[in-house]
């Protein structure tokens, strides 16, 4: 490939400052850069979209749900601090990006990764594992740390001038902030992971879900919603904490689920998953009453809707305050 022809790069774009700078560094060499990012129930594409708009960067968003659930089920390189299979996730993203690169006529892949910025996932060993595992190692360029890394095919072929790439390394953000000012980048997210799989509370719920129901996608999307309980008989119950939760739980109810709410008293929507028996519904109704505005010492009526049919459960007393924590996930 002659240098005079239009070189096109596909950037794995997180929307963070590093990924924005990688785009700018390559654009300085006249390279046409497009972005690709991924979304799933565990991470959204909102930040990449906003950052791409700021750079006027064409951005492709790919659904990554099947890939990441497969990796959470069986991560070849294990998990990080939570339920996050970071090395395998990054490898799969590079593989998917490489497939998109090949199908759409890009010359190489690039990323904003900085050597040793994240000691666990961006050390030399991890970067090499990801690149080799993707199947596209020779075509992966990391412009911000390129001068600390072996030459890649884009450099060897003259598509990119290696002397104009950078030598960033480590956790300091000083040089990145100076480069942001140089390129006129005024708005960028703080460096923090946007993946729910790294969140301890979410990871605990996900691990429990995996052990009992498996990674059912409907339940995966509900793990951030409401209070979750595991009742005898292996039945999951979810109680809304606010109006948004209540709306989500109502919309998520399937034909075999039961939806409970207190009659005439403000309170949560309680979703009882699958075909719960009457005893389980009684317990769920007591949970519903516990989190309602029912005055102390009183009982209430709870409405139960299943398969489009609503009935009343009367004289429901709130669940015992000491018992509820035993069921809570």
FILUMDREN-659361 format. One record per residue (C-alpha): residue number from 1; residue in three letters; x, y, z. Coordinates in nm, 2 decimals, m for minus. Layout:
<pavexs>
+-----+-----+--------+--------+--------+
:   k :   r :     c1 :     c2 :     c3 :
+-----+-----+--------+--------+--------+
: NUM : Ala :      X :      Y :      Z :
...
+-----+-----+--------+--------+--------+
</pavexs>
This chain:
<pavexs>
+-----+-----+--------+--------+--------+
:   k :   r :     c1 :     c2 :     c3 :
+-----+-----+--------+--------+--------+
:   1 : Unk :   0.00 :   0.00 :   0.00 :
:   2 : Unk :   0.15 :   0.33 :  m0.10 :
:   3 : Unk :   0.16 :   0.61 :   0.16 :
:   4 : Unk :   0.00 :   0.85 :  m0.09 :
:   5 : Unk :  m0.32 :   0.66 :  m0.10 :
:   6 : Unk :  m0.59 :   0.73 :   0.16 :
:   7 : Unk :  m0.52 :   0.52 :   0.47 :
:   8 : Unk :  m0.82 :   0.43 :   0.68 :
:   9 : Unk :  m0.80 :   0.33 :   1.05 :
:  10 : Unk :  m1.07 :   0.17 :   1.26 :
:  11 : Unk :  m1.04 :   0.29 :   1.62 :
:  12 : Unk :  m1.18 :   0.08 :   1.91 :
:  13 : Unk :  m1.34 :   0.38 :   2.08 :
:  14 : Unk :  m1.43 :   0.39 :   2.45 :
:  15 : Unk :  m1.50 :   0.76 :   2.45 :
:  16 : Unk :  m1.24 :   0.83 :   2.72 :
:  17 : Unk :  m0.97 :   1.09 :   2.68 :
:  18 : Unk :  m0.71 :   0.83 :   2.57 :
:  19 : Unk :  m0.93 :   0.70 :   2.29 :
:  20 : Unk :  m1.00 :   1.06 :   2.18 :
:  21 : Unk :  m0.63 :   1.15 :   2.17 :
:  22 : Unk :  m0.55 :   0.84 :   1.97 :
:  23 : Unk :  m0.79 :   0.95 :   1.70 :
:  24 : Unk :  m0.63 :   1.30 :   1.70 :
:  25 : Unk :  m0.28 :   1.17 :   1.67 :
:  26 : Unk :  m0.36 :   0.96 :   1.37 :
:  27 : Unk :  m0.56 :   1.24 :   1.21 :
:  28 : Unk :  m0.25 :   1.46 :   1.23 :
:  29 : Unk :  m0.09 :   1.23 :   0.98 :
:  30 : Unk :  m0.38 :   1.26 :   0.74 :
:  31 : Unk :  m0.53 :   0.92 :   0.82 :
:  32 : Unk :  m0.90 :   0.88 :   0.80 :
:  33 : Unk :  m1.03 :   0.74 :   1.13 :
:  34 : Unk :  m1.36 :   0.59 :   1.20 :
:  35 : Unk :  m1.47 :   0.45 :   1.54 :
:  36 : Unk :  m1.63 :   0.13 :   1.66 :
:  37 : Unk :  m1.77 :   0.07 :   2.01 :
:  38 : Unk :  m1.98 :  m0.20 :   2.18 :
:  39 : Unk :  m2.28 :  m0.21 :   2.40 :
:  40 : Unk :  m2.45 :  m0.47 :   2.62 :
:  41 : Unk :  m2.66 :  m0.49 :   2.94 :
:  42 : Unk :  m2.33 :  m0.44 :   3.13 :
:  43 : Unk :  m2.21 :  m0.12 :   2.96 :
:  44 : Unk :  m2.36 :   0.14 :   2.73 :
:  45 : Unk :  m2.24 :   0.33 :   2.43 :
:  46 : Unk :  m2.36 :   0.67 :   2.57 :
:  47 : Unk :  m2.01 :   0.80 :   2.65 :
:  48 : Unk :  m1.85 :   0.69 :   2.31 :
:  49 : Unk :  m2.14 :   0.85 :   2.13 :
:  50 : Unk :  m2.10 :   1.18 :   2.31 :
:  51 : Unk :  m1.72 :   1.18 :   2.26 :
:  52 : Unk :  m1.74 :   1.08 :   1.90 :
:  53 : Unk :  m1.99 :   1.37 :   1.83 :
:  54 : Unk :  m1.74 :   1.61 :   1.99 :
:  55 : Unk :  m1.47 :   1.49 :   1.75 :
:  56 : Unk :  m1.70 :   1.46 :   1.45 :
:  57 : Unk :  m1.59 :   1.09 :   1.44 :
:  58 : Unk :  m1.80 :   0.85 :   1.24 :
:  59 : Unk :  m1.90 :   0.57 :   1.49 :
:  60 : Unk :  m2.03 :   0.22 :   1.45 :
:  61 : Unk :  m2.20 :   0.07 :   1.76 :
:  62 : Unk :  m2.22 :  m0.31 :   1.78 :
:  63 : Unk :  m2.43 :  m0.52 :   2.01 :
:  64 : Unk :  m2.20 :  m0.72 :   2.23 :
:  65 : Unk :  m2.46 :  m0.90 :   2.44 :
:  66 : Unk :  m2.41 :  m1.25 :   2.31 :
:  67 : Unk :  m2.03 :  m1.22 :   2.33 :
:  68 : Unk :  m2.01 :  m1.09 :   2.69 :
:  69 : Unk :  m2.26 :  m1.33 :   2.83 :
:  70 : Unk :  m2.07 :  m1.62 :   2.68 :
:  71 : Unk :  m1.75 :  m1.49 :   2.84 :
:  72 : Unk :  m1.91 :  m1.44 :   3.18 :
:  73 : Unk :  m2.04 :  m1.80 :   3.16 :
:  74 : Unk :  m1.69 :  m1.93 :   3.08 :
:  75 : Unk :  m1.39 :  m1.68 :   3.09 :
:  76 : Unk :  m1.07 :  m1.85 :   2.96 :
:  77 : Unk :  m0.86 :  m1.61 :   3.16 :
:  78 : Unk :  m1.08 :  m1.58 :   3.46 :
:  79 : Unk :  m1.23 :  m1.28 :   3.63 :
:  80 : Unk :  m1.09 :  m0.96 :   3.77 :
:  81 : Unk :  m1.21 :  m0.81 :   4.10 :
:  82 : Unk :  m1.57 :  m0.87 :   4.02 :
:  83 : Unk :  m1.74 :  m1.07 :   3.74 :
:  84 : Unk :  m1.54 :  m0.89 :   3.48 :
:  85 : Unk :  m1.35 :  m1.11 :   3.23 :
:  86 : Unk :  m1.15 :  m0.81 :   3.11 :
:  87 : Unk :  m0.88 :  m0.99 :   2.91 :
:  88 : Unk :  m1.12 :  m1.21 :   2.73 :
:  89 : Unk :  m1.36 :  m0.92 :   2.68 :
:  90 : Unk :  m1.10 :  m0.70 :   2.52 :
:  91 : Unk :  m0.98 :  m0.99 :   2.31 :
:  92 : Unk :  m1.33 :  m1.05 :   2.17 :
:  93 : Unk :  m1.38 :  m0.68 :   2.10 :
:  94 : Unk :  m1.06 :  m0.67 :   1.90 :
:  95 : Unk :  m1.18 :  m0.98 :   1.71 :
:  96 : Unk :  m1.51 :  m0.83 :   1.63 :
:  97 : Unk :  m1.35 :  m0.50 :   1.53 :
:  98 : Unk :  m1.10 :  m0.69 :   1.31 :
:  99 : Unk :  m1.39 :  m0.86 :   1.13 :
: 100 : Unk :  m1.55 :  m0.52 :   1.08 :
: 101 : Unk :  m1.22 :  m0.38 :   0.96 :
: 102 : Unk :  m1.18 :  m0.66 :   0.70 :
: 103 : Unk :  m1.54 :  m0.63 :   0.58 :
: 104 : Unk :  m1.53 :  m0.26 :   0.53 :
: 105 : Unk :  m1.19 :  m0.19 :   0.38 :
: 106 : Unk :  m1.00 :  m0.04 :   0.67 :
: 107 : Unk :  m0.62 :  m0.08 :   0.68 :
: 108 : Unk :  m0.56 :  m0.13 :   1.05 :
: 109 : Unk :  m0.70 :  m0.11 :   1.40 :
: 110 : Unk :  m0.60 :   0.14 :   1.67 :
: 111 : Unk :  m0.68 :   0.20 :   2.03 :
: 112 : Unk :  m0.61 :   0.45 :   2.30 :
: 113 : Unk :  m0.45 :   0.21 :   2.54 :
: 114 : Unk :  m0.15 :   0.34 :   2.73 :
: 115 : Unk :   0.12 :   0.10 :   2.85 :
: 116 : Unk :   0.10 :   0.04 :   3.23 :
: 117 : Unk :  m0.18 :   0.29 :   3.28 :
: 118 : Unk :  m0.39 :   0.01 :   3.42 :
: 119 : Unk :  m0.14 :  m0.23 :   3.58 :
: 120 : Unk :  m0.37 :  m0.53 :   3.55 :
: 121 : Unk :  m0.52 :  m0.49 :   3.20 :
: 122 : Unk :  m0.27 :  m0.27 :   3.01 :
: 123 : Unk :   0.07 :  m0.42 :   3.10 :
: 124 : Unk :   0.28 :  m0.56 :   2.82 :
: 125 : Unk :   0.18 :  m0.92 :   2.89 :
: 126 : Unk :  m0.20 :  m0.84 :   2.88 :
: 127 : Unk :  m0.17 :  m0.63 :   2.57 :
: 128 : Unk :   0.01 :  m0.91 :   2.39 :
: 129 : Unk :  m0.24 :  m1.17 :   2.50 :
: 130 : Unk :  m0.53 :  m0.96 :   2.37 :
: 131 : Unk :  m0.36 :  m0.89 :   2.04 :
: 132 : Unk :  m0.26 :  m1.25 :   1.97 :
: 133 : Unk :  m0.59 :  m1.38 :   2.08 :
: 134 : Unk :  m0.78 :  m1.15 :   1.85 :
: 135 : Unk :  m0.62 :  m1.29 :   1.54 :
: 136 : Unk :  m0.52 :  m0.94 :   1.42 :
: 137 : Unk :  m0.21 :  m0.87 :   1.62 :
: 138 : Unk :   0.01 :  m0.73 :   1.34 :
: 139 : Unk :  m0.26 :  m0.47 :   1.25 :
: 140 : Unk :  m0.32 :  m0.34 :   1.60 :
: 141 : Unk :  m0.16 :   0.00 :   1.66 :
: 142 : Unk :  m0.15 :   0.18 :   2.00 :
: 143 : Unk :  m0.05 :   0.53 :   1.90 :
: 144 : Unk :  m0.01 :   0.68 :   2.25 :
: 145 : Unk :   0.25 :   0.42 :   2.35 :
: 146 : Unk :   0.38 :   0.30 :   2.01 :
: 147 : Unk :   0.74 :   0.41 :   2.08 :
: 148 : Unk :   0.75 :   0.17 :   2.38 :
: 149 : Unk :   0.61 :  m0.12 :   2.17 :
: 150 : Unk :   0.73 :  m0.33 :   1.88 :
: 151 : Unk :   0.67 :  m0.19 :   1.53 :
: 152 : Unk :   0.34 :  m0.30 :   1.38 :
: 153 : Unk :   0.25 :  m0.36 :   1.01 :
: 154 : Unk :   0.10 :  m0.01 :   0.98 :
: 155 : Unk :   0.44 :   0.14 :   1.07 :
: 156 : Unk :   0.65 :  m0.11 :   0.87 :
: 157 : Unk :   0.43 :  m0.05 :   0.56 :
: 158 : Unk :   0.47 :   0.33 :   0.58 :
: 159 : Unk :   0.10 :   0.38 :   0.64 :
: 160 : Unk :   0.19 :   0.56 :   0.97 :
: 161 : Unk :   0.50 :   0.76 :   1.06 :
: 162 : Unk :   0.63 :   0.59 :   1.38 :
: 163 : Unk :   0.84 :   0.90 :   1.47 :
: 164 : Unk :   0.52 :   1.10 :   1.50 :
: 165 : Unk :   0.36 :   0.86 :   1.74 :
: 166 : Unk :   0.39 :   0.89 :   2.12 :
: 167 : Unk :   0.57 :   0.73 :   2.41 :
: 168 : Unk :   0.32 :   0.77 :   2.69 :
: 169 : Unk :   0.35 :   0.52 :   2.98 :
: 170 : Unk :   0.21 :   0.48 :   3.33 :
: 171 : Unk :  m0.07 :   0.63 :   3.53 :
: 172 : Unk :   0.00 :   1.00 :   3.52 :
: 173 : Unk :  m0.25 :   1.20 :   3.32 :
: 174 : Unk :  m0.05 :   1.52 :   3.29 :
: 175 : Unk :   0.06 :   1.47 :   2.93 :
: 176 : Unk :  m0.29 :   1.36 :   2.83 :
: 177 : Unk :  m0.43 :   1.67 :   2.97 :
: 178 : Unk :  m0.17 :   1.88 :   2.79 :
: 179 : Unk :  m0.26 :   1.71 :   2.47 :
: 180 : Unk :  m0.63 :   1.76 :   2.53 :
: 181 : Unk :  m0.56 :   2.14 :   2.55 :
: 182 : Unk :  m0.35 :   2.12 :   2.23 :
: 183 : Unk :  m0.63 :   1.95 :   2.04 :
: 184 : Unk :  m0.90 :   2.17 :   2.18 :
: 185 : Unk :  m1.07 :   1.88 :   2.36 :
: 186 : Unk :  m1.27 :   2.06 :   2.64 :
: 187 : Unk :  m1.50 :   1.78 :   2.75 :
: 188 : Unk :  m1.40 :   1.43 :   2.84 :
: 189 : Unk :  m1.51 :   1.18 :   3.10 :
: 190 : Unk :  m1.31 :   1.12 :   3.42 :
: 191 : Unk :  m1.11 :   0.80 :   3.40 :
: 192 : Unk :  m1.34 :   0.54 :   3.56 :
: 193 : Unk :  m1.47 :   0.21 :   3.44 :
: 194 : Unk :  m1.82 :   0.22 :   3.30 :
: 195 : Unk :  m1.87 :  m0.16 :   3.32 :
: 196 : Unk :  m2.12 :  m0.30 :   3.57 :
: 197 : Unk :  m1.92 :  m0.62 :   3.59 :
: 198 : Unk :  m1.66 :  m0.44 :   3.79 :
: 199 : Unk :  m1.92 :  m0.31 :   4.05 :
: 200 : Unk :  m1.90 :  m0.52 :   4.37 :
: 201 : Unk :  m2.28 :  m0.50 :   4.44 :
: 202 : Unk :  m2.38 :  m0.58 :   4.09 :
: 203 : Unk :  m2.12 :  m0.86 :   4.06 :
: 204 : Unk :  m2.27 :  m1.02 :   4.38 :
: 205 : Unk :  m2.62 :  m1.02 :   4.23 :
: 206 : Unk :  m2.49 :  m1.15 :   3.90 :
: 207 : Unk :  m2.30 :  m1.44 :   4.06 :
: 208 : Unk :  m2.61 :  m1.54 :   4.25 :
: 209 : Unk :  m2.82 :  m1.52 :   3.93 :
: 210 : Unk :  m2.56 :  m1.73 :   3.74 :
: 211 : Unk :  m2.58 :  m2.00 :   4.02 :
: 212 : Unk :  m2.96 :  m2.02 :   4.03 :
: 213 : Unk :  m3.11 :  m1.92 :   3.69 :
: 214 : Unk :  m2.82 :  m1.89 :   3.46 :
: 215 : Unk :  m2.75 :  m1.57 :   3.27 :
: 216 : Unk :  m3.11 :  m1.51 :   3.16 :
: 217 : Unk :  m3.10 :  m1.19 :   2.97 :
: 218 : Unk :  m3.43 :  m1.06 :   3.10 :
: 219 : Unk :  m3.30 :  m1.10 :   3.46 :
: 220 : Unk :  m2.96 :  m0.96 :   3.37 :
: 221 : Unk :  m3.13 :  m0.64 :   3.27 :
: 222 : Unk :  m3.33 :  m0.63 :   3.59 :
: 223 : Unk :  m3.04 :  m0.67 :   3.83 :
: 224 : Unk :  m3.00 :  m0.30 :   3.88 :
: 225 : Unk :  m3.37 :  m0.26 :   3.95 :
: 226 : Unk :  m3.53 :  m0.28 :   4.29 :
: 227 : Unk :  m3.46 :  m0.50 :   4.59 :
: 228 : Unk :  m3.40 :  m0.87 :   4.50 :
: 229 : Unk :  m3.51 :  m1.16 :   4.72 :
: 230 : Unk :  m3.47 :  m1.54 :   4.70 :
: 231 : Unk :  m3.77 :  m1.71 :   4.85 :
: 232 : Unk :  m3.80 :  m2.09 :   4.94 :
: 233 : Unk :  m3.86 :  m2.29 :   4.62 :
: 234 : Unk :  m3.59 :  m2.09 :   4.44 :
: 235 : Unk :  m3.82 :  m1.81 :   4.35 :
: 236 : Unk :  m3.69 :  m1.47 :   4.27 :
: 237 : Unk :  m3.89 :  m1.17 :   4.39 :
: 238 : Unk :  m3.81 :  m0.81 :   4.30 :
: 239 : Unk :  m3.96 :  m0.51 :   4.48 :
: 240 : Unk :  m3.94 :  m0.16 :   4.33 :
: 241 : Unk :  m3.78 :   0.12 :   4.52 :
: 242 : Unk :  m3.93 :   0.41 :   4.33 :
: 243 : Unk :  m4.16 :   0.50 :   4.04 :
: 244 : Unk :  m3.90 :   0.42 :   3.78 :
: 245 : Unk :  m3.84 :   0.07 :   3.93 :
: 246 : Unk :  m4.21 :   0.01 :   3.94 :
: 247 : Unk :  m4.25 :   0.10 :   3.58 :
: 248 : Unk :  m3.96 :  m0.12 :   3.47 :
: 249 : Unk :  m4.09 :  m0.42 :   3.67 :
: 250 : Unk :  m4.44 :  m0.38 :   3.54 :
: 251 : Unk :  m4.31 :  m0.37 :   3.18 :
: 252 : Unk :  m4.08 :  m0.67 :   3.24 :
: 253 : Unk :  m4.35 :  m0.91 :   3.37 :
: 254 : Unk :  m4.39 :  m1.22 :   3.16 :
: 255 : Unk :  m4.71 :  m1.43 :   3.13 :
: 256 : Unk :  m4.61 :  m1.67 :   3.41 :
: 257 : Unk :  m4.50 :  m1.39 :   3.65 :
: 258 : Unk :  m4.72 :  m1.24 :   3.92 :
: 259 : Unk :  m4.73 :  m0.86 :   3.97 :
: 260 : Unk :  m4.83 :  m0.75 :   4.32 :
: 261 : Unk :  m4.92 :  m0.41 :   4.46 :
: 262 : Unk :  m5.10 :  m0.28 :   4.77 :
: 263 : Unk :  m5.46 :  m0.17 :   4.71 :
: 264 : Unk :  m5.52 :   0.19 :   4.79 :
: 265 : Unk :  m5.19 :   0.25 :   4.96 :
: 266 : Unk :  m4.87 :   0.38 :   4.80 :
: 267 : Unk :  m4.60 :   0.11 :   4.78 :
: 268 : Unk :  m4.38 :  m0.09 :   4.55 :
: 269 : Unk :  m4.46 :  m0.31 :   4.25 :
: 270 : Unk :  m4.34 :  m0.66 :   4.34 :
: 271 : Unk :  m4.26 :  m0.89 :   4.06 :
: 272 : Unk :  m4.27 :  m1.27 :   4.14 :
: 273 : Unk :  m4.08 :  m1.46 :   3.88 :
: 274 : Unk :  m4.23 :  m1.77 :   3.72 :
: 275 : Unk :  m4.50 :  m2.00 :   3.85 :
: 276 : Unk :  m4.49 :  m1.93 :   4.22 :
: 277 : Unk :  m4.73 :  m2.13 :   4.45 :
: 278 : Unk :  m4.98 :  m1.97 :   4.69 :
: 279 : Unk :  m4.75 :  m1.98 :   4.99 :
: 280 : Unk :  m4.48 :  m1.80 :   4.79 :
: 281 : Unk :  m4.73 :  m1.54 :   4.68 :
: 282 : Unk :  m4.83 :  m1.49 :   5.04 :
: 283 : Unk :  m4.47 :  m1.42 :   5.14 :
: 284 : Unk :  m4.42 :  m1.19 :   4.84 :
: 285 : Unk :  m4.74 :  m1.00 :   4.94 :
: 286 : Unk :  m4.60 :  m0.96 :   5.29 :
: 287 : Unk :  m4.28 :  m0.81 :   5.14 :
: 288 : Unk :  m4.50 :  m0.58 :   4.93 :
: 289 : Unk :  m4.68 :  m0.46 :   5.25 :
: 290 : Unk :  m4.34 :  m0.42 :   5.43 :
: 291 : Unk :  m4.22 :  m0.16 :   5.18 :
: 292 : Unk :  m4.55 :   0.02 :   5.14 :
: 293 : Unk :  m4.68 :   0.32 :   5.33 :
: 294 : Unk :  m4.91 :   0.10 :   5.54 :
: 295 : Unk :  m4.94 :   0.24 :   5.90 :
: 296 : Unk :  m4.78 :   0.04 :   6.17 :
: 297 : Unk :  m5.00 :  m0.23 :   6.32 :
: 298 : Unk :  m5.23 :  m0.26 :   6.03 :
: 299 : Unk :  m5.29 :  m0.51 :   5.75 :
: 300 : Unk :  m5.38 :  m0.44 :   5.39 :
: 301 : Unk :  m5.51 :  m0.59 :   5.07 :
: 302 : Unk :  m5.26 :  m0.68 :   4.80 :
: 303 : Unk :  m5.37 :  m0.71 :   4.43 :
: 304 : Unk :  m5.21 :  m1.00 :   4.24 :
: 305 : Unk :  m5.21 :  m0.99 :   3.86 :
: 306 : Unk :  m5.11 :  m1.30 :   3.66 :
: 307 : Unk :  m5.20 :  m1.38 :   3.30 :
: 308 : Unk :  m5.41 :  m1.07 :   3.28 :
: 309 : Unk :  m5.63 :  m1.18 :   3.57 :
: 310 : Unk :  m5.63 :  m0.97 :   3.89 :
: 311 : Unk :  m5.74 :  m1.10 :   4.23 :
: 312 : Unk :  m5.72 :  m0.98 :   4.59 :
: 313 : Unk :  m5.52 :  m1.12 :   4.88 :
: 314 : Unk :  m5.68 :  m0.97 :   5.19 :
: 315 : Unk :  m5.55 :  m0.92 :   5.55 :
: 316 : Unk :  m5.18 :  m0.91 :   5.45 :
: 317 : Unk :  m4.95 :  m0.82 :   5.73 :
: 318 : Unk :  m4.60 :  m0.68 :   5.66 :
: 319 : Unk :  m4.32 :  m0.93 :   5.66 :
: 320 : Unk :  m4.12 :  m0.95 :   5.98 :
: 321 : Unk :  m3.84 :  m0.69 :   5.98 :
: 322 : Unk :  m3.59 :  m0.95 :   6.10 :
: 323 : Unk :  m3.69 :  m1.21 :   5.84 :
: 324 : Unk :  m3.66 :  m0.99 :   5.53 :
: 325 : Unk :  m3.28 :  m0.98 :   5.53 :
: 326 : Unk :  m3.26 :  m1.36 :   5.52 :
: 327 : Unk :  m3.43 :  m1.35 :   5.18 :
: 328 : Unk :  m3.25 :  m1.05 :   5.04 :
: 329 : Unk :  m2.99 :  m1.10 :   4.77 :
+-----+-----+--------+--------+--------+
</pavexs>
